[in-house]
Amino acid sequence: MKDDPAPIRLISVDLDGTLFRSDGMPAPEGIRQLQAAARRGVQVVFNTTRNAGGVSGLCSQLGLSAPMICTNGAQIFASPAGPIWASYTIPLEVARAIAQLADSRGWEVCTSVGARTYFRQRPGQPLGPVARRSAAGAEDRQGPPRQVIVPNNEDALTAEPIRMLLHEPEAIAAAKNLAAQLSQECRTETYYKPDGRLHSLCILPVDADKGTALKLVAGKLEIPLAQALAVGDNPNDVPMFAAAGASVAMGNAPPHVRAAATIVGPSNDEEGVAWAVLQYVLRSPA
């Protein structure tokens, strides 16, 4: 670390593989340290591939009210309650070409349009909205459904989508090739598991990435990027590493992601986020 670095005023933190452990649960000490940073006036910004509905719920649960960067930068919110600062979409003709290819091969695409995510029907699965469940497992009837089952991927295109996600290896290869032909209209990111195995391919609007989104948020908050800390684990976190004044890669990150960060911390299962906050934010007096 540099001597006498500028105090951190904004933490841009990824969720899956970073704040969330490999068992899918948030790391408790990481949560506590982020809340402690927020109490000191630091803006704790979740910068994630997750959609806005789940992220706003997490912010409310944790008592955080800073801006949110969702869907890999395709949606940027001033706070969990809004308003929205920026929203980018994939052109409908591009999304339709991808959906039609997937439908012709029987592949599943997870398609996010606005606040809803659509899934291609699996055998025996009922069509229509998926019931929301509370933490206790009871059906939650409050608010519109966030997930909907449709007969085919093309049926999900009720409007221009903010994201399309594929998981089957064959589908990933074909969709990546098609998206490369449409590179002026969309972009792709490939996600990997901690052991390096392929996880998924995300097709996104051209202007959606975590680094661009972080720059927008920092500008809106009038916080110099030199006073931003980025914490993440996957290749899609590298743009926010480049944008921030300091960056911490989780120990579970792939080698090239670790190489892109200022420093490498413990893994997500070893409270890497808590370590990062303590190193860069809470080590100095309030």
C-alpha positions in Angstrom: 0.0 0.0 0.0 1.1 3.6 -0.6 2.3 5.8 2.3 -0.4 8.1 3.5 -3.1 7.1 0.9 -6.1 9.3 0.4 -8.9 8.2 2.8 -11.4 5.8 1.2 -14.9 7.4 0.9 -16.5 4.8 -1.4 -16.3 1.0 -1.4 -17.4 -0.7 -4.6 -18.0 -4.4 -3.6 -19.0 -7.4 -5.7 -21.4 -9.9 -4.2 -21.1 -13.5 -5.6 -17.7 -14.9 -4.9 -16.7 -11.8 -2.9 -19.1 -10.8 -0.1 -21.0 -14.1 -0.5 -19.2 -17.3 0.5 -19.1 -20.4 -1.6 -22.1 -21.7 0.2 -24.2 -18.8 -1.1 -24.4 -17.0 2.2 -23.1 -13.5 3.0 -19.9 -13.5 5.1 -21.0 -12.2 8.5 -17.8 -10.3 9.4 -17.7 -8.7 6.0 -21.3 -7.5 6.5 -20.4 -6.1 9.9 -17.3 -4.2 8.6 -19.2 -2.8 5.7 -21.9 -1.5 8.0 -19.2 0.0 10.3 -17.7 1.8 7.3 -21.2 3.1 6.3 -21.6 4.5 9.8 -18.4 6.4 9.3 -19.9 8.0 6.2 -18.3 5.8 3.6 -20.5 5.0 0.6 -20.9 1.2 0.4 -22.0 0.5 -3.2 -22.9 -3.1 -4.2 -21.5 -3.5 -7.8 -22.9 -6.8 -9.0 -24.3 -8.9 -11.8 -27.4 -9.5 -9.8 -30.6 -7.7 -10.7 -32.0 -4.7 -8.8 -34.8 -6.4 -7.0 -32.6 -8.7 -4.9 -29.9 -6.1 -4.4 -32.4 -3.5 -3.1 -33.7 -6.1 -0.7 -30.3 -6.9 0.6 -29.5 -3.2 1.1 -32.7 -2.7 3.1 -31.9 -5.8 5.2 -28.5 -4.4 6.0 -29.5 -0.8 6.5 -27.5 0.5 3.6 -28.7 3.4 1.5 -25.9 4.1 -0.9 -26.3 3.9 -4.7 -26.5 0.4 -6.3 -24.8 -0.9 -9.5 -26.8 -3.8 -10.8 -26.8 -6.2 -13.7 -23.1 -5.6 -14.3 -23.6 -1.9 -14.8 -26.6 -2.0 -17.0 -28.7 -0.4 -14.2 -27.4 2.2 -11.8 -29.6 3.5 -8.9 -29.2 6.5 -6.7 -30.3 4.4 -3.7 -32.2 1.2 -3.1 -35.4 3.1 -3.5 -34.3 4.9 -6.6 -34.3 7.0 -8.7 -32.5 5.3 -11.5 -29.4 7.1 -12.8 -28.7 5.1 -15.9 -30.2 2.1 -17.7 -28.8 0.3 -20.8 -30.4 -2.4 -22.9 -29.6 -4.8 -25.7 -31.2 -3.9 -29.0 -34.3 -6.1 -29.6 -33.1 -7.4 -32.9 -29.9 -8.6 -31.4 -31.6 -10.2 -28.4 -34.1 -11.9 -30.8 -31.3 -13.4 -32.9 -29.7 -14.9 -29.7 -33.0 -16.1 -28.4 -34.0 -17.7 -31.7 -30.6 -19.5 -31.9 -31.1 -20.8 -28.4 -34.7 -21.9 -29.1 -33.6 -23.8 -32.2 -31.1 -25.8 -30.2 -33.2 -26.3 -27.0 -30.9 -24.2 -24.8 -32.0 -22.2 -21.8 -31.5 -18.4 -21.6 -32.0 -16.4 -18.5 -33.3 -13.1 -19.8 -33.7 -10.0 -17.7 -36.2 -7.3 -18.9 -36.7 -4.4 -16.6 -37.4 -5.8 -13.1 -38.3 -9.3 -14.3 -36.2 -12.3 -15.2 -37.6 -14.8 -17.7 -36.7 -18.5 -17.9 -37.4 -21.0 -20.7 -39.8 -23.7 -19.6 -38.3 -27.0 -18.5 -40.3 -30.3 -18.9 -43.2 -30.4 -16.4 -42.6 -26.8 -15.3 -45.8 -24.6 -15.1 -45.8 -21.5 -17.1 -46.3 -18.0 -15.6 -45.0 -16.2 -12.6 -42.9 -18.0 -10.0 -44.1 -17.5 -6.5 -41.8 -15.4 -4.4 -40.8 -16.8 -1.0 -39.9 -15.2 2.2 -36.8 -16.1 4.2 -39.0 -18.6 6.1 -40.2 -20.2 2.9 -43.7 -18.9 2.9 -45.2 -17.5 -0.3 -44.8 -13.7 -0.5 -47.6 -12.1 -2.5 -46.3 -8.5 -2.0 -45.2 -6.8 -5.2 -45.1 -8.0 -8.8 -43.3 -11.3 -9.6 -39.6 -11.1 -10.3 -39.4 -14.4 -12.2 -41.6 -15.7 -15.0 -41.5 -19.0 -16.9 -42.1 -18.7 -20.6 -42.5 -21.4 -23.4 -39.5 -20.2 -25.4 -36.6 -17.8 -25.0 -38.1 -15.5 -27.6 -41.3 -15.1 -25.6 -39.2 -13.4 -22.9 -38.5 -10.4 -25.2 -41.4 -8.2 -24.0 -39.0 -5.3 -24.4 -35.3 -4.7 -24.9 -33.4 -6.8 -22.2 -30.7 -5.6 -19.9 -29.0 -9.0 -19.8 -29.1 -12.5 -21.3 -27.3 -15.4 -19.4 -26.4 -18.9 -20.7 -24.9 -21.8 -18.8 -24.5 -24.8 -21.1 -21.0 -25.0 -22.6 -22.2 -25.6 -26.2 -24.6 -22.7 -25.8 -21.9 -20.4 -24.5 -19.6 -21.2 -27.4 -22.3 -20.6 -30.0 -23.7 -17.4 -28.4 -20.3 -15.9 -27.9 -19.6 -16.5 -31.6 -22.9 -14.8 -32.6 -22.3 -11.9 -30.2 -18.9 -11.4 -31.7 -20.6 -10.8 -35.0 -22.9 -8.3 -33.3 -20.1 -6.6 -31.3 -21.3 -3.1 -32.2 -24.6 -3.8 -30.5 -23.7 -5.9 -27.5 -20.8 -7.3 -25.5 -20.1 -10.6 -23.6 -18.4 -11.5 -20.3 -17.5 -15.0 -19.3 -17.7 -16.1 -15.7 -15.7 -18.8 -14.0 -16.0 -20.9 -10.9 -13.3 -20.6 -8.2 -11.6 -23.7 -9.5 -11.4 -22.2 -13.0 -14.2 -24.2 -14.6 -16.5 -22.3 -17.0 -19.7 -21.1 -15.2 -21.7 -18.9 -17.6 -21.7 -16.4 -20.4 -23.4 -13.0 -19.9 -24.6 -10.9 -22.9 -24.8 -7.3 -22.0 -25.4 -3.8 -23.5 -22.3 -2.3 -25.0 -22.1 0.5 -22.4 -22.6 -1.8 -19.3 -19.6 -2.6 -17.3 -18.7 -2.2 -13.6 -15.9 0.3 -14.2 -17.9 2.7 -16.3 -20.7 2.4 -13.7 -18.3 3.1 -10.8 -17.1 6.2 -12.6 -20.7 7.5 -13.0 -21.5 6.9 -9.3 -18.3 8.5 -8.0 -19.0 11.5 -10.2 -22.6 11.8 -9.0 -21.4 11.6 -5.4 -18.5 14.0 -6.1 -16.0 11.5 -4.8 -12.6 11.3 -6.5 -11.9 7.9 -7.9 -8.6 7.9 -6.0 -10.8 7.6 -2.9 -12.6 4.6 -4.1 -11.9 1.0 -3.1 -13.0 -1.9 -5.4 -13.3 -5.4 -4.1 -14.1 -8.4 -6.3 -13.1 -11.8 -7.6 -14.1 -12.3 -11.3 -12.9 -11.0 -14.7 -15.9 -8.6 -14.8 -14.5 -6.9 -11.7 -11.3 -5.9 -13.5 -12.8 -2.7 -15.0 -13.8 -1.5 -11.5 -10.3 -2.3 -10.3 -8.9 -0.1 -13.1 -11.3 2.7 -12.2 -10.7 2.7 -8.4 -7.8 4.2 -6.6 -7.2 0.9 -4.7 -8.5 -2.6 -5.4 -8.5 -5.9 -3.5 -9.0 -9.3 -5.3 -10.3 -12.2 -3.3 -7.9 -15.1 -2.8 -10.3 -17.2 -4.7 -10.0 -15.0 -7.8 -8.4 -16.4 -11.0 -4.7 -15.5 -11.4 -5.2 -12.8 -14.0 -7.8 -11.1 -11.8 -5.5 -11.2 -8.8 -2.8 -9.7 -11.0 -5.0 -6.8 -11.9 -5.7 -5.8 -8.3 -3.6 -3.5 -6.0 -3.4 -6.4 -3.5 -4.8 -9.9 -2.9 -6.7 -10.6 0.2 -8.1 -13.7 1.8 -10.8 -15.7 0.0 -14.5 -15.1 0.2 -14.7 -18.1 2.6 -12.1 -16.5 4.8 -13.7 -13.1 5.2 -11.8 -11.4 2.4 -14.2 -8.4 2.4 -13.8 -7.8 6.1 -10.0 -7.9 5.6 -10.2 -5.4 2.8 -12.3 -2.9 4.8 -10.1 -3.2 7.8 -6.9 -2.7 5.7 -8.2 0.3 3.7 -11.0 2.0 5.7 -11.2 1.2 9.4 -7.4 1.0 10.1 -7.4 4.9 10.4 -9.0 6.8 13.2 -12.6 8.0 12.7 
